[in-house]
Amino acid sequence: MTQSPTSPLPTPKERRRLRESKSLTQAQVAAKVGVTRETVRSWESGRTTPRGRKREVYAKFLASIEAERATAPTAAATASTPAAIASPTLNSRSAGRPGSAPKVRKRESPGMWVRPAVRTEPAESPRTDRSPKSAAEAFDRLYTHTAPSLVRQTYLLTGRRTLARESVERAFQLAWQRWPEVAVDRDPAGWVRAAAHEYAMSPWHRLRPSHRHPDAPPADPADRALLDVLLSLPPAYRRTLLLYDGVGLDLPETAAETEATTPAAANRLLHAREAVAEQLPALAAPEQLHRRLTELAGAEKLQAPKSTHVRTEGERRTRFWTRSAIAFTVLIIGATAMTLRTAPTRYEPVPAPGAMISGVPPRMGPGPLSPADEKLREKLRAAEESGPHRLAPEAD
């Protein structure tokens, strides 16, 4: 999202984090800004962008929260984290002891689920020799660090190898098209991950002819059983389980990425864990589930295309659709001009359709009397006059 110089706004994900850091609901923020709850939700999801006076009020509101967080002690900021919203049942299942809040677990699996910590350096920090010198170099570094693990994650979401590679490629093409927005995001890897997951889980893929038959399952029976259980989960549950127990996000970040509330994400996670534990009792513990997810994704030898190919293909697709849009616009303008040129400028009545006449036309006007009419006329003339006689004056 391109930020306005007059009223800069954080990224949609950061807006939600700032709101939840103050334990505010979307309805409370909407009341302060003067909009509806649905409007605030669309702002936090990135579907729409505030404008005009609403943007100024919203930007000042978020800036005040950020200023309070910057001046508050570290302990107070840690105590106000929205992870406390999670239910006690989820806490006990995730942390292993009752009443403990879920934590952001750092994964140390080789090349699999380690969350990429790619951040934009502050403007005042000195440039080192290892810092990217161009946008293409920064994009290639992000792609090299993120793409291999992201392909494996997407494979667990869909169970299709070709779709996993295609989703990651499309996500990075979109990131390259919007690189000024992605480069200033606080979590570029999360931006690309969300785009890849959204594309991979689109319901329109089921209409593709190549998706009429499933891909070949893994060779290991245990991996095949775990993948079947994952694919049997609803898409929202599957994605929540992957982000929390696989990638290692905390509940607020998982809820923000799946566009759900934190309690809703907690419920999805609980139901997903219960469904997995019901069919695979050995994976009832979150640590065991994370280990098996890592092994399942690592068993697939999925290779992502090169970053230069992704950038070149993305630029080619952009040029193609831009030229198509221009050609379509020119076609519409030409059709409109032709219509204005050939259309009549005044109303011309349509002549009535002609009717065929057969035989002699009927005679118009009174015709000869029939015998019955002549008999009636003679009778009326012979009949006596009725009523009083007419009085006529006599001359003297």
VOLO-158751 format. One record per residue (C-alpha): x, y, z; residue in one letter. Coordinates in Angstrom, 1 decimal. Layout:
<x:X | y:Y | z:Z | type:A> $
...
END
This chain:
<x:0.0 | y:0.0 | z:0.0 | type:M> $
<x:1.4 | y:3.3 | z:-1.0 | type:T> $
<x:1.5 | y:5.7 | z:1.9 | type:Q> $
<x:0.4 | y:9.3 | z:1.6 | type:S> $
<x:3.1 | y:11.9 | z:2.6 | type:P> $
<x:0.5 | y:13.9 | z:4.5 | type:T> $
<x:-0.9 | y:11.1 | z:6.6 | type:S> $
<x:1.4 | y:8.1 | z:6.6 | type:P> $
<x:-0.3 | y:4.8 | z:7.7 | type:L> $
<x:1.3 | y:1.5 | z:8.9 | type:P> $
<x:0.8 | y:-1.6 | z:6.9 | type:T> $
<x:-2.6 | y:-3.4 | z:7.4 | type:P> $
<x:-1.0 | y:-6.1 | z:9.6 | type:K> $
<x:0.7 | y:-3.5 | z:11.8 | type:E> $
<x:-2.7 | y:-1.6 | z:12.2 | type:R> $
<x:-4.2 | y:-4.7 | z:13.7 | type:R> $
<x:-1.2 | y:-5.3 | z:16.0 | type:R> $
<x:-1.4 | y:-1.7 | z:17.3 | type:L> $
<x:-5.1 | y:-2.1 | z:18.0 | type:R> $
<x:-4.7 | y:-5.4 | z:19.8 | type:E> $
<x:-1.7 | y:-4.1 | z:21.8 | type:S> $
<x:-4.2 | y:-1.7 | z:23.5 | type:K> $
<x:-6.8 | y:-4.5 | z:23.8 | type:S> $
<x:-9.3 | y:-2.6 | z:21.7 | type:L> $
<x:-12.0 | y:-4.2 | z:19.5 | type:T> $
<x:-12.7 | y:-3.1 | z:16.0 | type:Q> $
<x:-16.0 | y:-1.6 | z:17.1 | type:A> $
<x:-14.2 | y:0.6 | z:19.7 | type:Q> $
<x:-11.8 | y:1.8 | z:17.0 | type:V> $
<x:-14.7 | y:2.4 | z:14.6 | type:A> $
<x:-16.4 | y:4.5 | z:17.3 | type:A> $
<x:-13.3 | y:6.6 | z:17.8 | type:K> $
<x:-12.7 | y:7.2 | z:14.1 | type:V> $
<x:-16.4 | y:7.6 | z:13.2 | type:G> $
<x:-16.9 | y:4.7 | z:10.8 | type:V> $
<x:-18.4 | y:1.2 | z:10.9 | type:T> $
<x:-16.8 | y:-1.9 | z:12.3 | type:R> $
<x:-16.8 | y:-3.4 | z:8.7 | type:E> $
<x:-14.8 | y:-0.5 | z:7.5 | type:T> $
<x:-12.1 | y:-0.9 | z:10.2 | type:V> $
<x:-12.0 | y:-4.6 | z:9.4 | type:R> $
<x:-11.4 | y:-3.9 | z:5.7 | type:S> $
<x:-8.7 | y:-1.4 | z:6.6 | type:W> $
<x:-6.9 | y:-4.0 | z:8.7 | type:E> $
<x:-7.2 | y:-6.7 | z:6.0 | type:S> $
<x:-5.8 | y:-4.3 | z:3.3 | type:G> $
<x:-8.9 | y:-4.6 | z:1.1 | type:R> $
<x:-9.6 | y:-0.8 | z:1.3 | type:T> $
<x:-7.6 | y:2.3 | z:2.3 | type:T> $
<x:-8.9 | y:5.2 | z:4.3 | type:P> $
<x:-9.0 | y:8.6 | z:2.6 | type:R> $
<x:-9.7 | y:12.2 | z:3.4 | type:G> $
<x:-10.6 | y:13.2 | z:6.9 | type:R> $
<x:-11.1 | y:9.6 | z:8.0 | type:K> $
<x:-7.5 | y:8.9 | z:7.0 | type:R> $
<x:-6.2 | y:11.8 | z:9.1 | type:E> $
<x:-8.2 | y:10.7 | z:12.2 | type:V> $
<x:-7.1 | y:7.1 | z:11.8 | type:Y> $
<x:-3.5 | y:7.9 | z:11.2 | type:A> $
<x:-3.4 | y:10.1 | z:14.4 | type:K> $
<x:-5.1 | y:7.4 | z:16.4 | type:F> $
<x:-2.5 | y:4.8 | z:15.3 | type:L> $
<x:0.3 | y:7.2 | z:15.8 | type:A> $
<x:-0.8 | y:7.9 | z:19.4 | type:S> $
<x:-0.8 | y:4.1 | z:20.1 | type:I> $
<x:2.6 | y:3.7 | z:18.6 | type:E> $
<x:4.0 | y:6.6 | z:20.6 | type:A> $
<x:2.6 | y:5.1 | z:23.8 | type:E> $
<x:4.2 | y:1.7 | z:23.0 | type:R> $
<x:7.5 | y:3.4 | z:22.3 | type:A> $
<x:7.6 | y:5.2 | z:25.6 | type:T> $
<x:6.2 | y:2.3 | z:27.7 | type:A> $
<x:8.6 | y:0.0 | z:29.5 | type:P> $
<x:9.4 | y:-3.3 | z:27.9 | type:T> $
<x:7.8 | y:-5.3 | z:30.7 | type:A> $
<x:4.5 | y:-3.4 | z:30.2 | type:A> $
<x:4.6 | y:-4.0 | z:26.5 | type:A> $
<x:5.2 | y:-7.7 | z:27.1 | type:T> $
<x:2.3 | y:-7.9 | z:29.6 | type:A> $
<x:-0.1 | y:-6.2 | z:27.2 | type:S> $
<x:0.4 | y:-8.7 | z:24.4 | type:T> $
<x:-2.8 | y:-10.0 | z:22.9 | type:P> $
<x:-1.8 | y:-13.6 | z:23.3 | type:A> $
<x:-3.6 | y:-13.6 | z:26.7 | type:A> $
<x:-6.9 | y:-13.7 | z:24.7 | type:I> $
<x:-6.3 | y:-17.4 | z:24.0 | type:A> $
<x:-8.5 | y:-19.8 | z:26.0 | type:S> $
<x:-7.1 | y:-21.8 | z:28.9 | type:P> $
<x:-7.6 | y:-25.0 | z:27.0 | type:T> $
<x:-5.4 | y:-23.8 | z:24.1 | type:L> $
<x:-2.7 | y:-22.6 | z:26.5 | type:N> $
<x:-2.5 | y:-25.9 | z:28.3 | type:S> $
<x:-2.4 | y:-27.8 | z:25.0 | type:R> $
<x:0.2 | y:-25.6 | z:23.4 | type:S> $
<x:2.6 | y:-24.8 | z:26.3 | type:A> $
<x:2.2 | y:-28.0 | z:28.2 | type:G> $
<x:1.0 | y:-26.5 | z:31.5 | type:R> $
<x:-2.3 | y:-24.9 | z:32.5 | type:P> $
<x:-2.7 | y:-21.1 | z:32.3 | type:G> $
<x:0.4 | y:-20.5 | z:30.3 | type:S> $
<x:0.1 | y:-18.2 | z:27.2 | type:A> $
<x:1.2 | y:-19.5 | z:23.8 | type:P> $
<x:4.6 | y:-18.4 | z:22.9 | type:K> $
<x:6.3 | y:-17.7 | z:19.6 | type:V> $
<x:8.3 | y:-20.8 | z:19.1 | type:R> $
<x:11.6 | y:-20.5 | z:17.3 | type:K> $
<x:12.0 | y:-23.4 | z:14.9 | type:R> $
<x:15.5 | y:-24.6 | z:14.3 | type:E> $
<x:14.8 | y:-27.2 | z:11.7 | type:S> $
<x:17.3 | y:-27.1 | z:8.8 | type:P> $
<x:15.9 | y:-25.1 | z:5.9 | type:G> $
<x:12.3 | y:-25.8 | z:6.7 | type:M> $
<x:10.2 | y:-23.8 | z:9.1 | type:W> $
<x:12.5 | y:-21.1 | z:10.3 | type:V> $
<x:10.6 | y:-17.9 | z:10.0 | type:R> $
<x:12.6 | y:-15.5 | z:7.8 | type:P> $
<x:13.5 | y:-12.4 | z:9.8 | type:A> $
<x:13.9 | y:-10.1 | z:6.8 | type:V> $
<x:13.4 | y:-6.5 | z:8.0 | type:R> $
<x:14.0 | y:-3.1 | z:6.4 | type:T> $
<x:16.9 | y:-1.4 | z:7.9 | type:E> $
<x:16.4 | y:2.1 | z:9.4 | type:P> $
<x:17.3 | y:5.0 | z:7.2 | type:A> $
<x:20.0 | y:6.2 | z:9.7 | type:E> $
<x:21.8 | y:2.9 | z:9.8 | type:S> $
<x:25.1 | y:2.9 | z:7.8 | type:P> $
<x:25.1 | y:0.8 | z:4.6 | type:R> $
<x:27.4 | y:-2.2 | z:4.8 | type:T> $
<x:28.9 | y:-4.2 | z:2.0 | type:D> $
<x:26.3 | y:-6.9 | z:2.5 | type:R> $
<x:23.3 | y:-4.6 | z:2.2 | type:S> $
<x:21.4 | y:-4.8 | z:-1.1 | type:P> $
<x:22.3 | y:-2.1 | z:-3.5 | type:K> $
<x:19.3 | y:-2.4 | z:-5.8 | type:S> $
<x:15.7 | y:-3.5 | z:-5.7 | type:A> $
<x:16.5 | y:-6.6 | z:-7.8 | type:A> $
<x:19.2 | y:-7.6 | z:-5.4 | type:E> $
<x:17.0 | y:-7.2 | z:-2.4 | type:A> $
<x:14.2 | y:-9.2 | z:-4.1 | type:F> $
<x:16.7 | y:-12.0 | z:-5.0 | type:D> $
<x:17.9 | y:-12.1 | z:-1.4 | type:R> $
<x:14.3 | y:-12.4 | z:-0.1 | type:L> $
<x:13.5 | y:-15.0 | z:-2.7 | type:Y> $
<x:16.5 | y:-17.1 | z:-2.0 | type:T> $
<x:15.8 | y:-17.0 | z:1.7 | type:H> $
<x:12.1 | y:-17.7 | z:1.6 | type:T> $
<x:11.1 | y:-19.6 | z:-1.6 | type:A> $
<x:12.4 | y:-23.1 | z:-0.8 | type:P> $
<x:10.6 | y:-23.4 | z:2.5 | type:S> $
<x:7.5 | y:-21.6 | z:1.2 | type:L> $
<x:7.1 | y:-24.2 | z:-1.6 | type:V> $
<x:7.1 | y:-27.0 | z:1.0 | type:R> $
<x:4.6 | y:-25.2 | z:3.2 | type:Q> $
<x:2.2 | y:-24.7 | z:0.2 | type:T> $
<x:2.5 | y:-28.4 | z:-0.7 | type:Y> $
<x:1.2 | y:-29.3 | z:2.8 | type:L> $
<x:-1.8 | y:-26.9 | z:2.2 | type:L> $
<x:-2.7 | y:-28.3 | z:-1.2 | type:T> $
<x:-1.1 | y:-31.8 | z:-1.6 | type:G> $
<x:-0.2 | y:-30.8 | z:-5.2 | type:R> $
<x:3.4 | y:-30.2 | z:-6.1 | type:R> $
<x:2.8 | y:-28.3 | z:-9.3 | type:T> $
<x:0.3 | y:-26.0 | z:-7.6 | type:L> $
<x:2.7 | y:-25.4 | z:-4.8 | type:A> $
<x:5.5 | y:-24.2 | z:-7.2 | type:R> $
<x:3.0 | y:-22.1 | z:-9.2 | type:E> $
<x:1.6 | y:-20.4 | z:-6.1 | type:S> $
<x:5.0 | y:-19.4 | z:-4.8 | type:V> $
<x:6.0 | y:-18.1 | z:-8.3 | type:E> $
<x:2.8 | y:-16.1 | z:-8.6 | type:R> $
<x:3.2 | y:-14.7 | z:-5.1 | type:A> $
<x:6.8 | y:-13.5 | z:-5.8 | type:F> $
<x:5.7 | y:-12.1 | z:-9.2 | type:Q> $
<x:3.0 | y:-10.0 | z:-7.3 | type:L> $
<x:5.6 | y:-9.0 | z:-4.8 | type:A> $
<x:7.9 | y:-7.8 | z:-7.5 | type:W> $
<x:5.1 | y:-5.8 | z:-9.1 | type:Q> $
<x:4.4 | y:-4.2 | z:-5.7 | type:R> $
<x:8.0 | y:-4.1 | z:-4.5 | type:W> $
<x:7.8 | y:-0.5 | z:-3.2 | type:P> $
<x:5.1 | y:-1.7 | z:-0.8 | type:E> $
<x:6.7 | y:-5.0 | z:0.1 | type:V> $
<x:10.1 | y:-3.5 | z:0.7 | type:A> $
<x:8.9 | y:-1.2 | z:3.5 | type:V> $
<x:6.7 | y:-3.9 | z:5.0 | type:D> $
<x:7.9 | y:-5.0 | z:8.5 | type:R> $
<x:7.6 | y:-8.7 | z:7.4 | type:D> $
<x:8.2 | y:-9.1 | z:3.7 | type:P> $
<x:8.3 | y:-12.9 | z:4.0 | type:A> $
<x:4.9 | y:-12.9 | z:5.7 | type:G> $
<x:3.5 | y:-10.7 | z:2.9 | type:W> $
<x:4.7 | y:-13.2 | z:0.3 | type:V> $
<x:3.6 | y:-16.2 | z:2.4 | type:R> $
<x:0.0 | y:-14.8 | z:2.7 | type:A> $
<x:-0.1 | y:-14.2 | z:-1.1 | type:A> $
<x:1.1 | y:-17.7 | z:-1.8 | type:A> $
<x:-1.4 | y:-19.3 | z:0.6 | type:H> $
<x:-4.3 | y:-17.3 | z:-0.8 | type:E> $
<x:-3.5 | y:-18.3 | z:-4.3 | type:Y> $
<x:-3.0 | y:-21.9 | z:-3.5 | type:A> $
<x:-6.3 | y:-22.3 | z:-1.6 | type:M> $
<x:-8.4 | y:-20.5 | z:-4.1 | type:S> $
<x:-11.6 | y:-22.7 | z:-4.8 | type:P> $
<x:-11.3 | y:-22.0 | z:-8.5 | type:W> $
<x:-8.4 | y:-24.4 | z:-8.9 | type:H> $
<x:-10.8 | y:-27.4 | z:-8.6 | type:R> $
<x:-12.2 | y:-26.4 | z:-12.1 | type:L> $
<x:-8.9 | y:-27.0 | z:-13.8 | type:R> $
<x:-8.6 | y:-30.2 | z:-15.8 | type:P> $
<x:-5.2 | y:-31.0 | z:-14.3 | type:S> $
<x:-6.9 | y:-31.2 | z:-10.8 | type:H> $
<x:-9.3 | y:-33.9 | z:-11.7 | type:R> $
<x:-6.9 | y:-36.5 | z:-10.4 | type:H> $
<x:-4.8 | y:-36.2 | z:-7.2 | type:P> $
<x:-1.0 | y:-36.2 | z:-7.2 | type:D> $
<x:1.0 | y:-39.2 | z:-6.3 | type:A> $
<x:1.0 | y:-39.7 | z:-2.5 | type:P> $
<x:4.3 | y:-39.8 | z:-0.5 | type:P> $
<x:6.1 | y:-43.1 | z:-0.5 | type:A> $
<x:6.3 | y:-43.5 | z:3.3 | type:D> $
<x:3.0 | y:-44.8 | z:4.7 | type:P> $
<x:3.3 | y:-42.5 | z:7.8 | type:A> $
<x:3.8 | y:-39.5 | z:5.6 | type:D> $
<x:0.8 | y:-40.5 | z:3.4 | type:R> $
<x:-1.4 | y:-40.9 | z:6.5 | type:A> $
<x:-0.5 | y:-37.5 | z:7.9 | type:L> $
<x:-1.0 | y:-35.8 | z:4.5 | type:L> $
<x:-4.4 | y:-37.4 | z:4.1 | type:D> $
<x:-5.4 | y:-36.1 | z:7.6 | type:V> $
<x:-4.2 | y:-32.6 | z:6.7 | type:L> $
<x:-6.1 | y:-32.6 | z:3.4 | type:L> $
<x:-9.3 | y:-33.8 | z:5.2 | type:S> $
<x:-9.3 | y:-30.7 | z:7.4 | type:L> $
<x:-11.3 | y:-27.6 | z:6.3 | type:P> $
<x:-9.0 | y:-25.1 | z:4.5 | type:P> $
<x:-9.2 | y:-22.5 | z:7.3 | type:A> $
<x:-8.3 | y:-25.1 | z:9.9 | type:Y> $
<x:-5.5 | y:-26.5 | z:7.8 | type:R> $
<x:-4.0 | y:-23.1 | z:7.2 | type:R> $
<x:-4.2 | y:-22.1 | z:10.9 | type:T> $
<x:-2.6 | y:-25.4 | z:12.0 | type:L> $
<x:0.2 | y:-24.9 | z:9.5 | type:L> $
<x:0.9 | y:-21.3 | z:10.5 | type:L> $
<x:0.8 | y:-21.9 | z:14.3 | type:Y> $
<x:2.3 | y:-25.4 | z:14.7 | type:D> $
<x:4.4 | y:-25.4 | z:11.4 | type:G> $
<x:5.7 | y:-21.9 | z:10.8 | type:V> $
<x:5.7 | y:-20.9 | z:14.5 | type:G> $
<x:3.6 | y:-17.7 | z:14.4 | type:L> $
<x:1.8 | y:-16.7 | z:17.5 | type:D> $
<x:-2.0 | y:-16.5 | z:17.7 | type:L> $
<x:-2.5 | y:-12.8 | z:16.9 | type:P> $
<x:-0.3 | y:-13.0 | z:13.8 | type:E> $
<x:-2.0 | y:-16.3 | z:12.7 | type:T> $
<x:-5.4 | y:-14.6 | z:13.1 | type:A> $
<x:-4.3 | y:-11.5 | z:11.2 | type:A> $
<x:-2.9 | y:-13.6 | z:8.3 | type:E> $
<x:-6.0 | y:-15.7 | z:8.1 | type:T> $
<x:-8.3 | y:-12.6 | z:8.4 | type:E> $
<x:-10.0 | y:-14.0 | z:11.6 | type:A> $
<x:-10.3 | y:-12.9 | z:15.2 | type:T> $
<x:-7.9 | y:-14.2 | z:17.7 | type:T> $
<x:-10.6 | y:-16.4 | z:19.5 | type:P> $
<x:-11.7 | y:-17.7 | z:16.2 | type:A> $
<x:-8.1 | y:-18.7 | z:15.3 | type:A> $
<x:-7.7 | y:-20.4 | z:18.7 | type:A> $
<x:-10.9 | y:-22.4 | z:18.1 | type:N> $
<x:-9.7 | y:-23.5 | z:14.7 | type:R> $
<x:-6.4 | y:-24.5 | z:16.1 | type:L> $
<x:-8.0 | y:-26.6 | z:18.8 | type:L> $
<x:-10.4 | y:-28.4 | z:16.4 | type:H> $
<x:-7.6 | y:-29.0 | z:13.9 | type:A> $
<x:-5.4 | y:-30.6 | z:16.6 | type:R> $
<x:-8.3 | y:-32.7 | z:17.9 | type:E> $
<x:-9.0 | y:-34.0 | z:14.4 | type:A> $
<x:-5.3 | y:-34.9 | z:13.9 | type:V> $
<x:-5.0 | y:-36.5 | z:17.3 | type:A> $
<x:-8.2 | y:-38.5 | z:16.7 | type:E> $
<x:-6.8 | y:-40.2 | z:13.6 | type:Q> $
<x:-3.1 | y:-40.1 | z:14.6 | type:L> $
<x:-2.9 | y:-40.4 | z:18.4 | type:P> $
<x:0.9 | y:-40.2 | z:18.3 | type:A> $
<x:0.7 | y:-36.6 | z:17.2 | type:L> $
<x:-1.4 | y:-35.3 | z:20.1 | type:A> $
<x:1.6 | y:-33.3 | z:21.4 | type:A> $
<x:2.3 | y:-30.0 | z:19.5 | type:P> $
<x:6.0 | y:-30.7 | z:19.5 | type:E> $
<x:5.5 | y:-34.1 | z:17.8 | type:Q> $
<x:3.1 | y:-32.6 | z:15.3 | type:L> $
<x:5.6 | y:-29.9 | z:14.4 | type:H> $
<x:8.4 | y:-32.5 | z:14.0 | type:R> $
<x:6.2 | y:-34.6 | z:11.7 | type:R> $
<x:5.1 | y:-31.6 | z:9.6 | type:L> $
<x:8.8 | y:-30.7 | z:9.1 | type:T> $
<x:9.7 | y:-34.3 | z:8.1 | type:E> $
<x:6.7 | y:-34.6 | z:5.7 | type:L> $
<x:7.6 | y:-31.3 | z:3.9 | type:A> $
<x:11.3 | y:-32.1 | z:3.9 | type:G> $
<x:10.7 | y:-35.5 | z:2.3 | type:A> $
<x:9.4 | y:-33.8 | z:-0.9 | type:E> $
<x:12.2 | y:-32.6 | z:-3.3 | type:K> $
<x:10.4 | y:-29.5 | z:-4.5 | type:L> $
<x:12.6 | y:-27.0 | z:-6.3 | type:Q> $
<x:11.5 | y:-23.4 | z:-6.8 | type:A> $
<x:12.4 | y:-21.6 | z:-10.0 | type:P> $
<x:15.2 | y:-19.1 | z:-10.1 | type:K> $
<x:14.6 | y:-15.5 | z:-9.0 | type:S> $
<x:15.6 | y:-14.0 | z:-12.3 | type:T> $
<x:13.0 | y:-16.2 | z:-14.1 | type:H> $
<x:10.3 | y:-15.1 | z:-11.6 | type:V> $
<x:11.1 | y:-11.4 | z:-12.1 | type:R> $
<x:11.3 | y:-11.8 | z:-15.9 | type:T> $
<x:8.1 | y:-13.8 | z:-16.1 | type:E> $
<x:6.3 | y:-11.3 | z:-13.8 | type:G> $
<x:7.4 | y:-8.3 | z:-16.0 | type:E> $
<x:6.3 | y:-10.2 | z:-19.1 | type:R> $
<x:2.9 | y:-10.9 | z:-17.6 | type:R> $
<x:2.5 | y:-7.3 | z:-16.5 | type:T> $
<x:3.4 | y:-6.0 | z:-20.0 | type:R> $
<x:0.9 | y:-8.5 | z:-21.5 | type:F> $
<x:-2.0 | y:-7.5 | z:-19.3 | type:W> $
<x:-1.1 | y:-3.8 | z:-19.7 | type:T> $
<x:-1.2 | y:-4.1 | z:-23.5 | type:R> $
<x:-4.4 | y:-6.1 | z:-23.4 | type:S> $
<x:-6.0 | y:-3.4 | z:-21.2 | type:A> $
<x:-4.9 | y:-0.7 | z:-23.6 | type:I> $
<x:-6.1 | y:-2.7 | z:-26.7 | type:A> $
<x:-9.5 | y:-3.3 | z:-25.0 | type:F> $
<x:-9.8 | y:0.4 | z:-24.1 | type:T> $
<x:-9.0 | y:1.4 | z:-27.7 | type:V> $
<x:-11.5 | y:-1.1 | z:-29.0 | type:L> $
<x:-14.2 | y:0.4 | z:-26.8 | type:I> $
<x:-13.3 | y:3.9 | z:-27.8 | type:I> $
<x:-13.4 | y:2.9 | z:-31.5 | type:G> $
<x:-16.8 | y:1.2 | z:-31.1 | type:A> $
<x:-18.2 | y:4.2 | z:-29.3 | type:T> $
<x:-16.9 | y:6.6 | z:-32.0 | type:A> $
<x:-18.4 | y:4.4 | z:-34.8 | type:M> $
<x:-21.7 | y:4.3 | z:-33.0 | type:T> $
<x:-21.8 | y:8.1 | z:-32.7 | type:L> $
<x:-20.8 | y:8.5 | z:-36.3 | type:R> $
<x:-23.5 | y:6.2 | z:-37.7 | type:T> $
<x:-26.3 | y:6.7 | z:-35.3 | type:A> $
<x:-29.2 | y:8.9 | z:-36.5 | type:P> $
<x:-29.5 | y:12.4 | z:-35.1 | type:T> $
<x:-33.3 | y:12.6 | z:-35.2 | type:R> $
<x:-36.2 | y:10.3 | z:-34.9 | type:Y> $
<x:-37.4 | y:8.6 | z:-38.0 | type:E> $
<x:-40.7 | y:6.8 | z:-37.7 | type:P> $
<x:-40.8 | y:3.3 | z:-38.9 | type:V> $
<x:-43.3 | y:2.9 | z:-41.8 | type:P> $
<x:-46.1 | y:0.6 | z:-41.1 | type:A> $
<x:-45.9 | y:-2.8 | z:-42.7 | type:P> $
<x:-48.1 | y:-3.3 | z:-45.8 | type:G> $
<x:-51.1 | y:-5.6 | z:-45.9 | type:A> $
<x:-52.0 | y:-7.7 | z:-48.9 | type:M> $
<x:-55.5 | y:-7.1 | z:-50.5 | type:I> $
<x:-57.3 | y:-9.9 | z:-52.2 | type:S> $
<x:-60.5 | y:-9.6 | z:-54.2 | type:G> $
<x:-62.7 | y:-6.6 | z:-54.6 | type:V> $
<x:-62.7 | y:-4.2 | z:-51.7 | type:P> $
<x:-66.1 | y:-3.8 | z:-49.9 | type:P> $
<x:-68.4 | y:-1.1 | z:-51.2 | type:R> $
<x:-68.5 | y:1.9 | z:-49.0 | type:M> $
<x:-71.7 | y:3.9 | z:-48.2 | type:G> $
<x:-75.4 | y:2.9 | z:-48.2 | type:P> $
<x:-76.4 | y:0.2 | z:-50.6 | type:G> $
<x:-79.8 | y:-1.0 | z:-52.0 | type:P> $
<x:-82.5 | y:-2.1 | z:-49.6 | type:L> $
<x:-83.1 | y:-5.7 | z:-49.1 | type:S> $
<x:-86.7 | y:-7.0 | z:-49.5 | type:P> $
<x:-87.1 | y:-7.0 | z:-45.7 | type:A> $
<x:-86.1 | y:-3.4 | z:-45.5 | type:D> $
<x:-88.5 | y:-2.4 | z:-48.3 | type:E> $
<x:-91.4 | y:-4.2 | z:-46.6 | type:K> $
<x:-90.6 | y:-2.4 | z:-43.3 | type:L> $
<x:-90.5 | y:1.0 | z:-45.1 | type:R> $
<x:-93.9 | y:0.5 | z:-46.7 | type:E> $
<x:-95.4 | y:-0.6 | z:-43.4 | type:K> $
<x:-94.2 | y:2.6 | z:-41.6 | type:L> $
<x:-95.5 | y:4.8 | z:-44.4 | type:R> $
<x:-99.0 | y:3.2 | z:-44.3 | type:A> $
<x:-99.4 | y:3.3 | z:-40.5 | type:A> $
<x:-101.5 | y:6.1 | z:-39.0 | type:E> $
<x:-99.7 | y:8.9 | z:-37.2 | type:E> $
<x:-99.7 | y:8.5 | z:-33.4 | type:S> $
<x:-100.0 | y:11.3 | z:-30.9 | type:G> $
<x:-102.0 | y:14.5 | z:-31.0 | type:P> $
<x:-102.7 | y:16.1 | z:-34.3 | type:H> $
<x:-100.7 | y:19.1 | z:-35.1 | type:R> $
<x:-102.5 | y:22.4 | z:-34.5 | type:L> $
<x:-102.4 | y:24.8 | z:-37.3 | type:A> $
<x:-103.8 | y:28.4 | z:-37.1 | type:P> $
<x:-106.8 | y:29.2 | z:-39.1 | type:E> $
<x:-107.0 | y:32.4 | z:-41.1 | type:A> $
<x:-109.9 | y:34.8 | z:-40.3 | type:D> $
END
